[in-house]
Amino acid sequence: MTTQVIVLNGGSSSGKSGIVRCLQAVLPDPWLAFGVDSLIEAMPASMQGSDGGIEFAPDGGVSVGPQFRMLDAAWAEGVAAMVRAGARVIVDDVFLGGAASQERWQKALAGLEVLWVGVKCESAVAAGREIARGDRVRGMAELQAEVVHQGVTYDLEVDTTRAESLDCARAIAAQVR
């Protein structure tokens, strides 16, 4: 079977976005990329900081409410619909719910050929990247570094602690059929 979807899961500042850009450059066919950050940016501003939407705590914690969950589920189904229509897609996500988050994607992507990739990074390194980026709540990377992988099953894991995005992308591309 031909790989139709690559799902990258990793904590904030783990290097997923860089890997996505490199994957798009090294894969021979065109792949669309969609990330949870784009979903959040597409939501109305009123959903940020609301009980029903998404809240970022001062310590880097993230909590999501029912309206966010509803839109997130619709987004996953929309991504799956694009794949079923013939597009190949890379998903850049943060499984805040660990295995439950993966199950949500498994349901949406049922019947499709998916490559599940864990993007790991030591929490101290991710925290340093978070500070350098300056666009994240401090503490988010450290809080997410391990929890997003709990109970999640992968076809492949890459570690960006010391590996460059391009090297990780090449390792992933080698698994794409």
Accessible surface in RSA format (square Angstrom, percent):
REM  Atomic radii and reference values for relative SASA: ProtOr
REM  Chains: A
REM  Algorithm: Lee & Richards
REM  Probe-radius: 1.40
REM  Slices: 20
REM RES _ NUM      All-atoms   Total-Side   Main-Chain    Non-polar    All polar
REM                ABS   REL    ABS   REL    ABS   REL    ABS   REL    ABS   REL
RES MET A   1   160.83  83.3 108.73  72.0  52.10 124.0  83.11  70.7  77.72 103.0
RES THR A   2    77.06  54.8  71.23  72.2   5.83  13.9  35.68  47.9  41.38  62.6
RES THR A   3     1.87   1.3   1.87   1.9   0.00   0.0   0.40   0.5   1.48   2.2
RES GLN A   4    49.17  27.5  49.17  35.9   0.00   0.0  12.27  26.1  36.91  28.0
RES VAL A   5     0.00   0.0   0.00   0.0   0.00   0.0   0.00   0.0   0.00   0.0
RES ILE A   6     0.00   0.0   0.00   0.0   0.00   0.0   0.00   0.0   0.00   0.0
RES VAL A   7     0.76   0.5   0.32   0.3   0.44   1.1   0.32   0.3   0.44   1.2
RES LEU A   8     0.00   0.0   0.00   0.0   0.00   0.0   0.00   0.0   0.00   0.0
RES ASN A   9     0.78   0.5   0.78   0.8   0.00   0.0   0.78   1.9   0.00   0.0
RES GLY A  10     0.00   0.0   0.00   N/A   0.00   0.0   0.00   0.0   0.00   0.0
RES GLY A  11     2.27   2.8   0.00   N/A   2.27   2.8   1.18   3.2   1.09   2.4
RES SER A  12     4.79   4.1   1.44   1.9   3.36   7.7   4.13   8.8   0.66   0.9
RES SER A  13     7.43   6.3   0.00   0.0   7.43  17.1   4.42   9.4   3.01   4.2
RES SER A  14     3.21   2.7   2.88   3.8   0.33   0.8   2.88   6.1   0.33   0.5
RES GLY A  15    21.88  27.0   0.00   N/A  21.88  27.0  19.81  54.4   2.06   4.6
RES LYS A  16    14.34   7.0  12.64   7.8   1.69   4.0   2.11   1.9  12.23  13.0
RES SER A  17    48.50  41.0  44.82  59.8   3.69   8.5  26.95  57.4  21.56  30.2
RES GLY A  18    14.87  18.3   0.00   N/A  14.87  18.3  11.20  30.7   3.67   8.2
RES ILE A  19     0.00   0.0   0.00   0.0   0.00   0.0   0.00   0.0   0.00   0.0
RES VAL A  20    10.54   6.9  10.54   9.5   0.00   0.0  10.54   9.2   0.00   0.0
RES ARG A  21   157.66  66.2 149.52  76.2   8.14  19.4  69.75  95.3  87.91  53.3
RES CYS A  22    28.81  21.8  26.20  29.2   2.61   6.1   2.58   6.5  26.24  28.3
RES LEU A  23     0.00   0.0   0.00   0.0   0.00   0.0   0.00   0.0   0.00   0.0
RES GLN A  24    75.81  42.4  56.61  41.4  19.20  45.7  18.13  38.6  57.68  43.7
RES ALA A  25    85.84  78.9  45.74  70.6  40.10  91.2  56.72  79.9  29.12  77.1
RES VAL A  26    50.59  33.3  22.68  20.5  27.90  67.2  28.25  24.5  22.34  60.6
RES LEU A  27    11.67   6.5   2.45   1.8   9.22  23.2   2.46   1.7   9.21  24.8
RES PRO A  28   126.89  92.5  85.22  77.7  41.67 151.5  96.66  79.8  30.23 187.9
RES ASP A  29    62.84  44.0  60.36  60.1   2.48   5.9   9.62  22.6  53.22  53.1
RES PRO A  30   124.50  90.7 105.08  95.8  19.42  70.6 115.86  95.7   8.65  53.7
RES TRP A  31    10.66   4.3   0.96   0.5   9.70  22.8   0.77   0.4   9.89  16.0
RES LEU A  32    83.03  46.2  81.84  58.5   1.20   3.0  82.76  58.1   0.28   0.7
RES ALA A  33    39.51  36.3  15.14  23.4  24.37  55.4  15.35  21.6  24.16  64.0
RES PHE A  34    54.70  27.4  52.01  32.2   2.69   7.0  54.26  32.9   0.44   1.3
RES GLY A  35    11.45  14.1   0.00   N/A  11.45  14.1   7.43  20.4   4.02   9.0
RES VAL A  36    18.43  12.1  18.16  16.4   0.26   0.6  18.16  15.8   0.26   0.7
RES ASP A  37    53.35  37.4  51.19  51.0   2.15   5.1  25.37  59.7  27.97  27.9
RES SER A  38    61.90  52.3  56.77  75.8   5.13  11.8  25.57  54.5  36.33  50.9
RES LEU A  39    15.30   8.5  13.04   9.3   2.26   5.7  15.30  10.7   0.00   0.0
RES ILE A  40    23.38  13.3  23.16  17.3   0.22   0.5  23.16  16.7   0.22   0.6
RES GLU A  41   140.44  80.6 110.05  83.3  30.39  72.4  47.37  91.6  93.08  76.0
RES ALA A  42    85.62  78.7  45.74  70.6  39.88  90.7  56.99  80.2  28.63  75.8
RES MET A  43    16.37   8.5   4.06   2.7  12.31  29.3   6.07   5.2  10.31  13.7
RES PRO A  44    76.87  56.0  64.29  58.6  12.59  45.7  76.36  63.0   0.51   3.2
RES ALA A  45    90.83  83.5  70.01 108.0  20.82  47.4  75.38 106.1  15.46  40.9
RES SER A  46    90.27  76.3  64.28  85.8  25.99  59.9  59.60 126.9  30.67  43.0
RES MET A  47    14.38   7.4  14.09   9.3   0.29   0.7   8.18   7.0   6.20   8.2
RES GLN A  48    85.22  47.7  66.70  48.7  18.52  44.1  17.02  36.2  68.20  51.7
RES GLY A  49    55.86  68.9   0.00   N/A  55.86  68.9  26.56  72.9  29.30  65.6
RES SER A  50    34.47  29.1  28.63  38.2   5.84  13.5  32.67  69.6   1.79   2.5
RES ASP A  51   125.25  87.7 107.39 106.9  17.86  42.2  39.17  92.2  86.08  85.8
RES GLY A  52    15.06  18.6   0.00   N/A  15.06  18.6   9.90  27.2   5.16  11.6
RES GLY A  53     0.28   0.3   0.00   N/A   0.28   0.3   0.00   0.0   0.28   0.6
RES ILE A  54     4.13   2.4   4.04   3.0   0.09   0.2   4.13   3.0   0.00   0.0
RES GLU A  55    61.69  35.4  61.24  46.3   0.45   1.1  13.17  25.5  48.52  39.6
RES PHE A  56    72.91  36.5  45.42  28.1  27.49  71.5  45.56  27.6  27.35  78.3
RES ALA A  57    39.91  36.7  33.79  52.1   6.12  13.9  39.32  55.4   0.59   1.6
RES PRO A  58   133.52  97.3 106.12  96.7  27.40  99.6 115.84  95.6  17.68 109.9
RES ASP A  59    95.01  66.6  80.61  80.2  14.41  34.1  47.03 110.7  47.98  47.9
RES GLY A  60     0.64   0.8   0.00   N/A   0.64   0.8   0.00   0.0   0.64   1.4
RES GLY A  61    22.14  27.3   0.00   N/A  22.14  27.3  21.92  60.2   0.22   0.5
RES VAL A  62    34.99  23.0   5.33   4.8  29.66  71.5   5.70   5.0  29.28  79.4
RES SER A  63    63.41  53.6  56.78  75.8   6.62  15.3  48.88 104.1  14.52  20.3
RES VAL A  64    38.01  25.0  22.39  20.3  15.62  37.6  24.20  21.0  13.81  37.5
RES GLY A  65     4.63   5.7   0.00   N/A   4.63   5.7   4.10  11.2   0.53   1.2
RES PRO A  66    97.46  71.0  89.45  81.5   8.00  29.1  92.49  76.4   4.97  30.9
RES GLN A  67   100.75  56.3  98.81  72.2   1.95   4.6  28.47  60.6  72.28  54.8
RES PHE A  68    13.15   6.6  13.15   8.1   0.00   0.0  13.15   8.0   0.00   0.0
RES ARG A  69   137.50  57.7 132.84  67.7   4.66  11.1  58.18  79.5  79.32  48.1
RES MET A  70   117.97  61.1 109.03  72.2   8.95  21.3  88.26  75.0  29.72  39.4
RES LEU A  71    57.72  32.1  55.64  39.8   2.08   5.2  55.64  39.1   2.08   5.6
RES ASP A  72    13.18   9.2  13.18  13.1   0.00   0.0   0.38   0.9  12.80  12.8
RES ALA A  73    43.05  39.6  41.65  64.3   1.40   3.2  42.70  60.1   0.35   0.9
RES ALA A  74    58.50  53.8  43.16  66.6  15.34  34.9  50.63  71.3   7.87  20.9
RES TRP A  75    38.61  15.5  28.99  14.0   9.63  22.6  31.14  16.6   7.47  12.1
RES ALA A  76     0.90   0.8   0.90   1.4   0.00   0.0   0.90   1.3   0.00   0.0
RES GLU A  77    84.90  48.7  81.02  61.3   3.88   9.2  42.31  81.8  42.59  34.8
RES GLY A  78    32.47  40.0   0.00   N/A  32.47  40.0  30.26  83.0   2.21   4.9
RES VAL A  79     0.88   0.6   0.43   0.4   0.45   1.1   0.43   0.4   0.45   1.2
RES ALA A  80     0.00   0.0   0.00   0.0   0.00   0.0   0.00   0.0   0.00   0.0
RES ALA A  81    57.44  52.8  49.73  76.7   7.71  17.5  53.33  75.1   4.11  10.9
RES MET A  82    66.23  34.3  62.45  41.3   3.78   9.0  45.34  38.5  20.90  27.7
RES VAL A  83     3.47   2.3   0.00   0.0   3.47   8.4   0.00   0.0   3.47   9.4
RES ARG A  84   123.63  51.9  88.32  45.0  35.30  84.1  58.32  79.7  65.31  39.6
RES ALA A  85    92.51  85.1  48.31  74.6  44.19 100.5  60.76  85.6  31.75  84.1
RES GLY A  86    62.62  77.2   0.00   N/A  62.62  77.2  35.58  97.7  27.04  60.6
RES ALA A  87    30.56  28.1  17.02  26.3  13.54  30.8  26.74  37.7   3.82  10.1
RES ARG A  88    44.51  18.7  41.19  21.0   3.32   7.9  25.84  35.3  18.67  11.3
RES VAL A  89     0.00   0.0   0.00   0.0   0.00   0.0   0.00   0.0   0.00   0.0
RES ILE A  90     0.16   0.1   0.00   0.0   0.16   0.4   0.00   0.0   0.16   0.4
RES VAL A  91     0.00   0.0   0.00   0.0   0.00   0.0   0.00   0.0   0.00   0.0
RES ASP A  92    18.85  13.2  18.85  18.8   0.00   0.0   4.28  10.1  14.56  14.5
RES ASP A  93     3.42   2.4   3.42   3.4   0.00   0.0   0.00   0.0   3.42   3.4
RES VAL A  94    28.35  18.7  18.48  16.7   9.87  23.8  18.48  16.1   9.87  26.8
RES PHE A  95     0.63   0.3   0.42   0.3   0.21   0.6   0.63   0.4   0.00   0.0
RES LEU A  96    66.03  36.8  48.53  34.7  17.50  44.0  48.77  34.3  17.26  46.5
RES GLY A  97    44.62  55.0   0.00   N/A  44.62  55.0  31.09  85.3  13.54  30.3
RES GLY A  98     3.33   4.1   0.00   N/A   3.33   4.1   2.56   7.0   0.76   1.7
RES ALA A  99    32.89  30.2  31.22  48.2   1.66   3.8  31.31  44.1   1.57   4.2
RES ALA A 100    66.06  60.7  55.03  84.9  11.03  25.1  56.31  79.3   9.75  25.8
RES SER A 101    17.00  14.4  13.40  17.9   3.60   8.3   4.10   8.7  12.90  18.1
RES GLN A 102     7.52   4.2   7.52   5.5   0.00   0.0   0.49   1.1   7.03   5.3
RES GLU A 103   106.42  61.1 101.40  76.7   5.02  12.0  35.17  68.0  71.25  58.2
RES ARG A 104    64.76  27.2  56.26  28.7   8.50  20.2  49.12  67.1  15.64   9.5
RES TRP A 105     0.00   0.0   0.00   0.0   0.00   0.0   0.00   0.0   0.00   0.0
RES GLN A 106    81.75  45.7  73.08  53.4   8.67  20.7  27.55  58.6  54.20  41.1
RES LYS A 107   162.02  79.0 144.26  88.5  17.76  42.3  95.64  86.1  66.38  70.7
RES ALA A 108     3.89   3.6   2.12   3.3   1.78   4.0   2.58   3.6   1.31   3.5
RES LEU A 109     3.41   1.9   1.02   0.7   2.39   6.0   1.31   0.9   2.10   5.6
RES ALA A 110    62.10  57.1  47.93  74.0  14.17  32.2  55.97  78.8   6.13  16.2
RES GLY A 111    79.31  97.8   0.00   N/A  79.31  97.8  43.24 118.6  36.07  80.8
RES LEU A 112    27.68  15.4   9.75   7.0  17.93  45.1  10.78   7.6  16.91  45.5
RES GLU A 113    35.95  20.6  35.18  26.6   0.77   1.8   1.99   3.9  33.96  27.7
RES VAL A 114    24.13  15.9   7.68   7.0  16.45  39.6   8.13   7.1  16.00  43.4
RES LEU A 115    14.40   8.0  13.77   9.9   0.62   1.6  14.40  10.1   0.00   0.0
RES TRP A 116    28.83  11.6  28.83  14.0   0.00   0.0  15.65   8.3  13.18  21.4
RES VAL A 117     0.41   0.3   0.00   0.0   0.41   1.0   0.00   0.0   0.41   1.1
RES GLY A 118     0.00   0.0   0.00   N/A   0.00   0.0   0.00   0.0   0.00   0.0
RES VAL A 119     0.06   0.0   0.00   0.0   0.06   0.2   0.00   0.0   0.06   0.2
RES LYS A 120    70.27  34.3  69.86  42.9   0.41   1.0  33.09  29.8  37.18  39.6
RES CYS A 121     8.07   6.1   0.70   0.8   7.36  17.3   2.01   5.1   6.05   6.5
RES GLU A 122    81.77  46.9  74.67  56.5   7.10  16.9  35.97  69.6  45.79  37.4
RES SER A 123    38.74  32.7  34.84  46.5   3.90   9.0   6.29  13.4  32.45  45.5
RES ALA A 124    80.61  74.1  62.38  96.3  18.23  41.5  70.11  98.7  10.50  27.8
RES VAL A 125    49.57  32.6  41.97  38.0   7.59  18.3  48.14  41.8   1.43   3.9
RES ALA A 126     1.89   1.7   1.89   2.9   0.00   0.0   1.89   2.7   0.00   0.0
RES ALA A 127    23.25  21.4  23.20  35.8   0.05   0.1  23.20  32.7   0.05   0.1
RES GLY A 128    37.18  45.8   0.00   N/A  37.18  45.8  30.98  85.0   6.20  13.9
RES ARG A 129    71.21  29.9  67.04  34.2   4.17   9.9  40.93  55.9  30.28  18.4
RES GLU A 130     3.83   2.2   2.72   2.1   1.11   2.6   0.00   0.0   3.83   3.1
RES ILE A 131    91.78  52.2  76.71  57.1  15.07  36.3  79.82  57.5  11.96  32.4
RES ALA A 132    89.47  82.3  50.25  77.5  39.22  89.2  61.36  86.4  28.11  74.5
RES ARG A 133   106.10  44.5  73.19  37.3  32.91  78.4  41.20  56.3  64.90  39.3
RES GLY A 134    64.17  79.1   0.00   N/A  64.17  79.1  30.06  82.5  34.12  76.4
RES ASP A 135    96.03  67.3  62.79  62.5  33.24  78.6  44.16 103.9  51.87  51.7
RES ARG A 136    60.14  25.3  40.06  20.4  20.08  47.8  12.19  16.7  47.95  29.1
RES VAL A 137    48.76  32.1  41.66  37.7   7.09  17.1  48.11  41.8   0.65   1.8
RES ARG A 138   159.21  66.8 150.64  76.8   8.57  20.4  59.86  81.8  99.36  60.2
RES GLY A 139    22.64  27.9   0.00   N/A  22.64  27.9  19.72  54.1   2.91   6.5
RES MET A 140    10.20   5.3  10.20   6.8   0.00   0.0   4.42   3.8   5.78   7.7
RES ALA A 141     0.43   0.4   0.00   0.0   0.43   1.0   0.00   0.0   0.43   1.1
RES GLU A 142   109.50  62.9  98.68  74.7  10.82  25.8  20.80  40.2  88.70  72.4
RES LEU A 143    92.00  51.2  76.79  54.9  15.21  38.2  79.89  56.1  12.11  32.6
RES GLN A 144    10.14   5.7  10.14   7.4   0.00   0.0   4.75  10.1   5.39   4.1
RES ALA A 145     9.10   8.4   0.81   1.2   8.29  18.9   5.63   7.9   3.47   9.2
RES GLU A 146   121.26  69.6 119.34  90.3   1.93   4.6  55.09 106.6  66.17  54.0
RES VAL A 147    56.01  36.9  54.91  49.7   1.10   2.6  54.91  47.7   1.10   3.0
RES VAL A 148     0.00   0.0   0.00   0.0   0.00   0.0   0.00   0.0   0.00   0.0
RES HIS A 149    19.16  10.5  10.42   7.2   8.75  22.4   9.75  10.1   9.41  10.9
RES GLN A 150   114.66  64.1 103.95  76.0  10.71  25.5  42.72  90.9  71.94  54.6
RES GLY A 151    63.93  78.8   0.00   N/A  63.93  78.8  37.49 102.9  26.44  59.2
RES VAL A 152    18.33  12.1   0.00   0.0  18.33  44.2   0.09   0.1  18.23  49.5
RES THR A 153    98.77  70.2  93.41  94.7   5.35  12.8  67.24  90.3  31.52  47.7
RES TYR A 154    34.83  16.3   5.76   3.3  29.07  75.6   6.51   4.9  28.31  34.9
RES ASP A 155    88.48  62.0  52.99  52.7  35.49  83.9  18.62  43.8  69.86  69.7
RES LEU A 156    38.68  21.5  32.81  23.5   5.87  14.8  38.53  27.1   0.15   0.4
RES GLU A 157    92.76  53.3  69.96  52.9  22.81  54.3  23.38  45.2  69.38  56.6
RES VAL A 158    12.78   8.4   6.11   5.5   6.67  16.1  12.55  10.9   0.23   0.6
RES ASP A 159    73.76  51.7  64.16  63.9   9.60  22.7  30.95  72.8  42.81  42.7
RES THR A 160     4.53   3.2   3.62   3.7   0.91   2.2   3.62   4.9   0.91   1.4
RES THR A 161    15.44  11.0   2.37   2.4  13.08  31.2   2.37   3.2  13.08  19.8
RES ARG A 162   190.76  80.1 155.91  79.5  34.86  83.0  84.59 115.6 106.17  64.3
RES ALA A 163    41.31  38.0  27.05  41.7  14.27  32.5  33.73  47.5   7.58  20.1
RES GLU A 164   123.34  70.8 121.03  91.6   2.31   5.5  44.39  85.9  78.95  64.5
RES SER A 165    33.67  28.5  29.71  39.6   3.97   9.1  10.40  22.2  23.27  32.6
RES LEU A 166    66.75  37.2  65.48  46.8   1.27   3.2  65.48  46.0   1.27   3.4
RES ASP A 167    77.80  54.5  70.06  69.7   7.74  18.3  22.19  52.2  55.61  55.5
RES CYS A 168     4.71   3.6   2.31   2.6   2.41   5.7   2.33   5.9   2.38   2.6
RES ALA A 169     0.00   0.0   0.00   0.0   0.00   0.0   0.00   0.0   0.00   0.0
RES ARG A 170   132.11  55.5 125.30  63.9   6.81  16.2  47.11  64.4  85.00  51.5
RES ALA A 171    44.15  40.6  32.70  50.5  11.45  26.1  41.91  59.0   2.25   6.0
RES ILE A 172     0.00   0.0   0.00   0.0   0.00   0.0   0.00   0.0   0.00   0.0
RES ALA A 173    23.98  22.0  13.35  20.6  10.63  24.2  13.74  19.3  10.24  27.1
RES ALA A 174    82.02  75.4  42.74  66.0  39.28  89.4  55.44  78.1  26.58  70.4
RES GLN A 175    88.72  49.6  78.08  57.1  10.64  25.3   5.86  12.5  82.86  62.8
RES VAL A 176    29.10  19.2   9.16   8.3  19.95  48.1   9.16   8.0  19.95  54.1
RES ARG A 177   158.96  66.7 127.75  65.1  31.20  74.3  86.91 118.8  72.05  43.7
END  Absolute sums over single chains surface
CHAIN  1 A     8565.3       6486.6       2078.8       4841.1       3724.2
END  Absolute sums over all chains
TOTAL          8565.3       6486.6       2078.8       4841.1       3724.2
